[in-house]
Amino acid sequence: MEPEVREFLQKIVWSLFSVLVWLLINTLVGLKFGFAIIENEHITGTVIFYTWLIISFYFLFKLFKRLWKSHL
């Protein structure tokens, strides 16, 4: 396999893996522990969860930007 194709496929795999891990962590914490559901019980936990969600999405976006910088 040519090095350019191999590098491109590695970027695709890394991107998919990081998105799946990000989704798994946020889904587990949000739905399993009930922080994604807005109710009267977990006000502080819900605010922390959604803050974490926004901040982690920002870092995921920065990772993609750095990873795909050479192909933009």
Contacts in CASP RR format, 6 or more apart in sequence:
PFRMAT RR
TARGET T0000
AUTHOR 0000-0000-0000
METHOD contacts of the structure
MODEL  1
MEPEVREFLQKIVWSLFSVLVWLLINTLVGLKFGFAIIENEHITGTVIFY
TWLIISFYFLFKLFKRLWKSHL
8 71 0 8 1.000
11 67 0 8 1.000
11 68 0 8 1.000
11 71 0 8 1.000
14 67 0 8 1.000
15 64 0 8 1.000
15 67 0 8 1.000
15 68 0 8 1.000
18 60 0 8 1.000
18 63 0 8 1.000
18 64 0 8 1.000
19 60 0 8 1.000
22 56 0 8 1.000
22 57 0 8 1.000
22 60 0 8 1.000
25 56 0 8 1.000
26 52 0 8 1.000
26 53 0 8 1.000
26 56 0 8 1.000
29 35 0 8 1.000
29 36 0 8 1.000
29 49 0 8 1.000
29 52 0 8 1.000
30 36 0 8 1.000
30 37 0 8 1.000
30 49 0 8 1.000
31 37 0 8 1.000
34 42 0 8 1.000
35 42 0 8 1.000
35 45 0 8 1.000
35 46 0 8 1.000
35 48 0 8 1.000
35 49 0 8 1.000
36 46 0 8 1.000
36 49 0 8 1.000
37 46 0 8 1.000
38 46 0 8 1.000
39 46 0 8 1.000
END
